[in-house]
């Protein structure tokens, strides 16, 4: 099937900002199919609490794939309570080596308030430089804006909100209907 045969799903921007003893993950609500907005209020940032340890997760990509990965991450966190790094590495290994999981098209930003990671299907568990990361169709815009704001007096939440506003002004696949979750380190 050629790329032109199916327009594909677009419409996610997720940003993670770590500053001042807290981490904020914010995501927009737009889901698009080709040039059509299918939904404007999707919730792509979640708080999970396996084993009583709060963890924030933001996802970009196919929704069903992202929820599959979210469930797997939750299981890994239940098996290794309080060990986010280990759970993320175990998920990335499974994602990379499992024939079913290899087909999943999504990315995750994950934080427990102390650590901030991006997990990809290529087996990556990336700890971002400058305590800022972003994924999705407007991710580069949000990342650039957040990095520019990190030296300001703004809080992590203010930076996340402002960077998402900038991304939504630039990226047609990003809107301003945000889900914002905060976790303290």
Backbone as CSV, one residue per row, in Angstrom:
resi,resn,N_x,N_y,N_z,CA_x,CA_y,CA_z,C_x,C_y,C_z
1,UNK,0.847,-1.179,0.000,0.000,0.000,0.000,0.893,1.243,0.000
2,UNK,0.684,2.127,-0.903,1.458,3.365,-0.978,0.989,4.353,0.073
3,UNK,1.870,5.271,0.467,1.513,6.274,1.463,0.286,7.074,1.045
4,UNK,0.080,7.274,-0.247,-1.052,8.068,-0.720,-2.358,7.294,-0.668
5,UNK,-2.313,5.974,-0.554,-3.528,5.169,-0.487,-4.253,5.339,0.846
6,UNK,-3.528,5.598,1.866,-4.120,5.778,3.187,-3.457,6.975,3.834
7,UNK,-4.238,7.997,4.175,-3.626,9.237,4.646,-2.915,9.127,5.977
8,UNK,-3.226,8.141,6.796,-2.519,7.954,8.065,-3.010,8.849,9.183
9,UNK,-2.759,8.411,10.382,-3.163,9.155,11.568,-2.085,10.157,11.920
10,UNK,-2.492,11.336,12.254,-1.573,12.371,12.704,-2.219,13.071,13.883
11,UNK,-1.454,13.848,14.565,-2.061,14.736,15.526,-1.732,14.442,16.958
12,UNK,-0.493,14.510,17.284,-0.099,14.380,18.667,1.117,15.237,18.906
13,UNK,1.088,15.968,19.983,2.296,16.612,20.470,2.325,16.382,21.968
14,UNK,3.416,15.822,22.444,3.620,15.568,23.864,4.939,16.211,24.254
15,UNK,4.953,16.941,25.359,6.188,17.546,25.862,6.373,17.150,27.324
16,UNK,7.614,16.887,27.707,7.963,16.605,29.096,8.999,17.620,29.554
17,UNK,8.743,18.239,30.704,9.634,19.268,31.243,9.950,18.929,32.693
18,UNK,11.248,18.898,33.012,11.713,18.627,34.375,12.407,19.886,34.889
19,UNK,11.831,20.486,35.929,12.401,21.720,36.471,11.846,21.964,37.874
20,UNK,12.700,22.472,38.736,12.255,22.863,40.072,11.677,21.744,40.910
21,UNK,12.222,20.552,40.784,11.769,19.430,41.612,10.480,18.787,41.151
22,UNK,10.037,19.094,39.936,8.844,18.446,39.411,8.997,18.173,37.926
23,UNK,8.176,17.253,37.458,8.116,16.942,36.035,6.679,17.151,35.590
24,UNK,6.547,17.802,34.453,5.234,18.013,33.845,5.250,17.367,32.473
25,UNK,4.217,16.596,32.199,4.013,16.061,30.860,2.693,16.627,30.369
26,UNK,2.725,17.252,29.199,1.531,17.849,28.609,1.342,17.301,27.207
27,UNK,0.088,17.115,26.823,-0.227,16.643,25.487,-1.455,17.331,24.949
28,UNK,-1.492,17.516,23.641,-2.662,18.125,23.021,-3.740,17.069,22.835
29,UNK,-4.891,17.502,22.321,-6.013,16.581,22.195,-6.415,16.224,20.788
30,UNK,-5.642,16.637,19.794,-6.081,16.456,18.410,-5.659,15.120,17.829
31,UNK,-6.609,14.463,17.188,-6.345,13.270,16.398,-6.882,13.564,15.003
32,UNK,-6.021,13.409,14.010,-6.404,13.707,12.629,-6.225,12.476,11.762
33,UNK,-7.059,12.386,10.738,-6.925,11.373,9.709,-6.817,12.140,8.403
34,UNK,-5.619,12.156,7.836,-5.401,12.983,6.651,-5.593,14.451,7.004
35,UNK,-6.481,15.103,6.280,-6.736,16.519,6.521,-7.948,16.762,7.407
36,UNK,-8.467,15.704,8.006,-9.676,15.818,8.817,-9.360,15.603,10.289
37,UNK,-9.866,16.499,11.131,-9.742,16.314,12.574,-10.839,15.340,12.996
38,UNK,-10.427,14.202,13.521,-11.361,13.164,13.956,-11.852,13.454,15.371
39,UNK,-10.938,13.908,16.216,-11.280,14.198,17.611,-10.369,15.307,18.096
40,UNK,-10.907,16.216,18.869,-10.119,17.331,19.365,-9.821,17.272,20.843
41,UNK,-10.370,16.270,21.538,-10.225,16.222,22.994,-9.671,14.888,23.491
42,UNK,-8.826,14.255,22.704,-8.219,12.991,23.137,-7.302,13.243,24.330
43,UNK,-7.200,12.254,25.209,-6.349,12.353,26.397,-5.142,11.448,26.214
44,UNK,-3.987,12.057,25.911,-2.786,11.300,25.566,-1.736,11.327,26.672
45,UNK,-2.115,11.844,27.807,-1.233,11.844,28.982,-2.005,11.174,30.106
46,UNK,-1.371,10.220,30.751,-2.027,9.437,31.814,-1.134,9.353,33.042
47,UNK,-1.775,9.217,34.188,-1.091,8.924,35.446,-1.440,7.482,35.788
48,UNK,-0.405,6.676,35.973,-0.613,5.301,36.410,0.071,5.136,37.764
49,UNK,-0.419,4.197,38.555,0.138,4.012,39.902,0.336,2.546,40.237
50,UNK,1.102,1.820,39.432,1.351,0.416,39.759,2.205,0.297,41.016
51,UNK,1.793,-0.577,41.897,2.549,-0.780,43.136,2.570,0.456,44.023
52,UNK,1.632,1.377,43.831,1.562,2.574,44.654,2.550,3.663,44.291
53,UNK,3.275,3.494,43.195,4.243,4.496,42.740,3.667,5.240,41.533
54,UNK,3.421,6.541,41.682,2.884,7.332,40.583,3.893,7.460,39.453
55,UNK,3.404,7.314,38.235,4.201,7.465,37.031,3.349,8.182,35.999
56,UNK,3.943,9.142,35.301,3.257,9.833,34.223,3.708,9.250,32.888
57,UNK,2.763,9.114,31.968,3.059,8.596,30.642,2.323,9.441,29.610
58,UNK,3.059,9.924,28.610,2.471,10.588,27.456,2.812,9.769,26.235
59,UNK,1.858,9.658,25.306,2.118,8.802,24.153,1.741,9.475,22.845
60,UNK,2.504,9.123,21.821,2.253,9.574,20.453,2.250,8.355,19.560
61,UNK,1.446,8.404,18.520,1.372,7.298,17.579,0.004,6.672,17.599
62,UNK,-0.071,5.474,17.130,-1.328,4.751,17.087,-1.870,4.554,18.504
63,UNK,-3.133,4.885,18.702,-3.725,4.822,20.041,-3.730,3.400,20.594
64,UNK,-4.177,2.445,19.786,-4.221,1.059,20.262,-2.821,0.566,20.607
65,UNK,-1.845,0.931,19.780,-0.464,0.533,20.042,0.038,1.171,21.325
66,UNK,-0.273,2.457,21.512,0.166,3.155,22.714,-0.441,2.531,23.967
67,UNK,-1.723,2.160,23.907,-2.348,1.542,25.075,-1.779,0.157,25.357
68,UNK,-1.406,-0.568,24.319,-0.744,-1.856,24.514,0.570,-1.650,25.267
69,UNK,1.333,-0.654,24.830,2.614,-0.355,25.489,2.402,0.156,26.912
70,UNK,1.376,0.956,27.118,1.059,1.463,28.446,0.753,0.303,29.406
71,UNK,-0.027,-0.669,28.938,-0.329,-1.849,29.756,0.938,-2.648,30.068
72,UNK,1.802,-2.807,29.074,3.058,-3.536,29.282,3.958,-2.804,30.275
73,UNK,4.025,-1.470,30.152,4.834,-0.687,31.085,4.294,-0.829,32.501
74,UNK,2.983,-0.784,32.625,2.372,-0.941,33.941,2.742,-2.288,34.562
75,UNK,2.721,-3.345,33.765,3.101,-4.683,34.246,4.575,-4.707,34.662
76,UNK,5.433,-4.058,33.878,6.866,-4.013,34.217,7.074,-3.251,35.523
77,UNK,6.324,-2.168,35.718,6.449,-1.385,36.955,5.923,-2.145,38.162
78,UNK,4.892,-2.957,37.962,4.390,-3.792,39.058,5.423,-4.846,39.442
79,UNK,6.154,-5.356,38.463,7.173,-6.378,38.711,8.430,-5.785,39.340
80,UNK,8.684,-4.494,39.111,9.877,-3.823,39.645,9.466,-2.496,40.292
81,UNK,8.732,-2.532,41.406,8.198,-1.315,42.010,9.290,-0.293,42.327
82,UNK,9.039,0.946,41.926,9.970,2.023,42.227,11.224,2.031,41.381
83,UNK,11.304,1.173,40.367,12.493,1.087,39.513,12.116,1.439,38.074
84,UNK,11.876,2.722,37.837,11.427,3.166,36.521,12.431,2.828,35.424
85,UNK,13.697,3.069,35.672,14.706,2.798,34.649,14.664,1.336,34.227
86,UNK,14.650,0.449,35.198,14.634,-0.987,34.899,13.374,-1.368,34.123
87,UNK,12.217,-0.841,34.546,10.958,-1.151,33.869,10.986,-0.658,32.422
88,UNK,11.521,0.531,32.204,11.600,1.095,30.850,12.534,0.287,29.964
89,UNK,13.673,-0.123,30.496,14.622,-0.932,29.725,13.998,-2.283,29.387
90,UNK,13.320,-2.881,30.342,12.668,-4.175,30.092,11.585,-4.033,29.018
91,UNK,10.807,-2.955,29.069,9.793,-2.720,28.041,10.443,-2.533,26.679
92,UNK,11.500,-1.727,26.615,12.188,-1.482,25.347,12.769,-2.774,24.777
93,UNK,13.320,-3.637,25.640,13.865,-4.921,25.162,12.757,-5.779,24.576
94,UNK,11.629,-5.857,25.292,10.504,-6.643,24.787,9.995,-6.065,23.468
95,UNK,9.864,-4.761,23.426,9.354,-4.078,22.241,10.243,-4.357,21.035
96,UNK,11.527,-4.395,21.269,12.493,-4.596,20.190,12.550,-6.055,19.726
97,UNK,12.343,-6.996,20.631,12.553,-8.403,20.294,11.277,-9.208,20.068
98,UNK,10.150,-8.791,20.593,8.897,-9.525,20.449,8.285,-9.254,19.071
99,UNK,7.977,-10.303,18.318,7.474,-10.142,16.952,6.155,-9.367,16.909
100,UNK,5.306,-9.546,17.892,4.042,-8.800,17.947,4.305,-7.334,18.283
101,UNK,5.100,-7.085,19.297,5.347,-5.709,19.731,6.130,-4.906,18.698
102,UNK,6.985,-5.575,17.906,7.797,-4.876,16.907,6.949,-4.093,15.917
103,UNK,5.721,-4.510,15.719,4.845,-3.857,14.754,4.152,-2.615,15.331
104,UNK,4.288,-2.396,16.621,3.603,-1.264,17.252,4.247,0.053,16.857
105,UNK,3.404,1.021,16.534,3.863,2.327,16.097,3.443,3.390,17.099
106,UNK,4.318,3.644,18.040,4.057,4.639,19.076,5.372,5.001,19.741
107,UNK,5.344,6.064,20.512,6.476,6.464,21.351,5.903,6.900,22.686
108,UNK,6.703,6.782,23.729,6.256,7.150,25.070,7.227,8.128,25.717
109,UNK,6.690,9.060,26.484,7.473,9.858,27.433,7.004,9.394,28.795
110,UNK,7.947,9.047,29.668,7.634,8.461,30.966,8.424,9.166,32.054
111,UNK,7.770,9.403,33.216,8.485,9.989,34.350,7.861,9.557,35.669
112,UNK,8.742,9.408,36.657,8.305,9.154,38.030,8.545,10.386,38.904
113,UNK,8.897,11.496,38.286,9.199,12.724,39.019,10.680,12.925,39.233
114,UNK,11.435,11.857,39.202,12.890,11.933,39.339,13.584,11.756,37.991
115,UNK,13.080,10.800,37.228,13.686,10.497,35.941,12.680,10.804,34.834
116,UNK,13.203,11.128,33.668,12.381,11.452,32.506,12.983,10.698,31.321
117,UNK,12.157,9.885,30.640,12.635,9.054,29.547,11.712,9.129,28.337
118,UNK,12.315,8.904,27.171,11.567,8.632,25.951,11.855,7.173,25.611
119,UNK,10.801,6.407,25.325,10.952,4.998,24.953,10.459,4.847,23.523
120,UNK,11.289,4.192,22.692,10.938,3.997,21.287,10.943,2.519,20.923
121,UNK,10.323,2.215,19.793,10.286,0.839,19.296,11.609,0.358,18.762
122,UNK,12.583,1.255,18.639,13.915,0.857,18.187,14.741,0.306,19.348
123,UNK,14.131,0.219,20.528,14.846,-0.290,21.692,15.510,0.805,22.500
124,UNK,15.177,2.050,22.207,15.796,3.174,22.906,15.069,3.516,24.202
125,UNK,15.852,3.797,25.221,15.370,4.437,26.446,16.265,5.651,26.601
126,UNK,15.745,6.793,26.211,16.545,8.008,26.130,16.238,8.950,27.276
127,UNK,17.284,9.382,27.958,17.147,10.409,28.982,17.536,11.725,28.305
128,UNK,16.592,12.630,28.155,16.869,13.824,27.356,17.869,14.770,28.012
129,UNK,18.604,15.458,27.151,19.471,16.526,27.631,18.607,17.730,27.955
130,UNK,19.100,18.572,28.803,18.443,19.843,29.133,17.109,19.661,29.854
131,UNK,16.801,18.447,30.322,15.584,18.152,31.081,14.297,18.476,30.332
132,UNK,14.326,18.392,29.012,13.152,18.638,28.177,13.135,17.613,27.060
133,UNK,11.947,17.109,26.743,11.793,16.222,25.602,10.418,16.423,25.002
134,UNK,10.258,16.011,23.760,8.959,16.096,23.103,8.898,15.064,21.987
135,UNK,7.699,14.586,21.714,7.466,13.610,20.662,6.211,13.996,19.904
136,UNK,6.017,13.362,18.773,4.806,13.568,17.988,5.005,14.555,16.861
137,UNK,3.929,14.802,16.144,4.006,15.619,14.931,4.442,17.051,15.205
138,UNK,4.088,17.599,16.347,4.533,18.951,16.710,5.644,18.934,17.740
139,UNK,6.241,17.770,17.951,7.260,17.612,18.988,8.464,18.513,18.842
140,UNK,8.942,18.673,17.625,10.131,19.513,17.432,9.848,20.974,17.759
141,UNK,8.636,21.431,17.449,8.271,22.815,17.778,8.181,22.998,19.293
142,UNK,7.520,22.052,19.959,7.382,22.131,21.416,8.742,22.017,22.098
143,UNK,9.597,21.143,21.593,10.928,20.967,22.162,11.744,22.245,22.045
144,UNK,11.745,22.853,20.867,12.513,24.088,20.674,12.006,25.193,21.590
145,UNK,10.694,25.325,21.686,10.116,26.367,22.538,10.452,26.113,24.009
146,UNK,10.306,24.876,24.461,10.587,24.549,25.865,12.051,24.768,26.208
147,UNK,12.936,24.363,25.316,14.370,24.583,25.574,14.689,26.061,25.682
148,UNK,14.056,26.869,24.851,14.297,28.317,24.904,13.794,28.922,26.207
149,UNK,12.790,28.299,26.814,12.179,28.836,28.035,12.797,28.294,29.322
150,UNK,13.653,27.286,29.232,14.181,26.635,30.430,14.982,27.573,31.332
151,UNK,15.651,28.561,30.781,16.433,29.494,31.602,15.593,30.625,32.190
152,UNK,14.316,30.652,31.864,13.437,31.703,32.378,13.020,31.382,33.818
153,UNK,12.279,32.264,34.419,11.754,32.059,35.771,10.467,31.233,35.763
154,UNK,10.043,30.795,34.616,8.803,30.032,34.504,8.946,28.662,35.172
155,UNK,7.821,28.173,35.715,7.787,26.834,36.301,7.739,25.789,35.186
156,UNK,7.913,24.535,35.568,7.839,23.435,34.598,6.482,23.432,33.904
157,UNK,5.426,23.641,34.646,4.087,23.651,34.038,3.913,24.828,33.091
158,UNK,4.381,25.990,33.486,4.271,27.156,32.612,5.047,26.947,31.309
159,UNK,6.223,26.352,31.420,7.022,26.066,30.222,6.295,25.063,29.328
160,UNK,5.763,24.007,29.925,5.048,22.996,29.143,3.849,23.614,28.436
161,UNK,3.078,24.401,29.142,1.889,25.020,28.545,2.262,25.996,27.428
162,UNK,3.271,26.812,27.659,3.690,27.799,26.660,4.266,27.107,25.428
163,UNK,5.078,26.086,25.632,5.665,25.378,24.490,4.581,24.659,23.681
164,UNK,3.560,24.136,24.343,2.448,23.501,23.630,1.644,24.541,22.856
165,UNK,1.483,25.727,23.429,0.765,26.798,22.723,1.522,27.188,21.456
166,UNK,2.825,27.290,21.556,3.643,27.625,20.382,3.538,26.522,19.332
167,UNK,3.646,25.264,19.762,3.533,24.147,18.819,2.168,24.143,18.134
168,UNK,1.112,24.429,18.883,-0.228,24.405,18.281,-0.433,25.552,17.298
169,UNK,0.322,26.638,17.455,0.258,27.738,16.491,0.976,27.401,15.189
170,UNK,1.908,26.447,15.233,2.733,26.122,14.067,2.279,24.835,13.382
171,UNK,2.001,23.808,14.153,1.699,22.478,13.613,0.187,22.307,13.423
172,UNK,-0.235,22.005,12.208,-1.662,21.832,11.934,-2.222,20.562,12.571
173,UNK,-1.365,19.663,13.018,-1.804,18.429,13.655,-1.818,18.534,15.182
174,UNK,-1.714,19.739,15.709,-1.673,19.971,17.157,-2.692,21.034,17.510
175,UNK,-3.475,20.784,18.570,-4.411,21.810,19.024,-4.074,22.267,20.440
176,UNK,-4.837,23.196,20.951,-4.571,23.781,22.262,-5.362,23.170,23.399
177,UNK,-6.049,22.066,23.162,-6.814,21.393,24.223,-5.890,20.422,24.940
178,UNK,-5.337,20.889,26.053,-4.255,20.154,26.716,-4.724,19.258,27.847
179,UNK,-3.990,18.176,28.014,-4.006,17.396,29.240,-2.632,17.614,29.865
180,UNK,-2.607,18.054,31.108,-1.358,18.353,31.789,-1.333,17.589,33.106
181,UNK,-0.271,16.849,33.323,-0.082,16.115,34.571,1.268,16.499,35.165
182,UNK,1.292,16.645,36.475,2.500,17.038,37.193,2.828,15.983,38.247
183,UNK,4.117,15.729,38.424,4.566,14.809,39.456,5.820,15.397,40.090
184,UNK,5.881,15.347,41.407,7.043,15.883,42.116,8.075,14.795,42.343
185,UNK,9.351,15.205,42.286,10.459,14.268,42.464,10.741,13.970,43.900
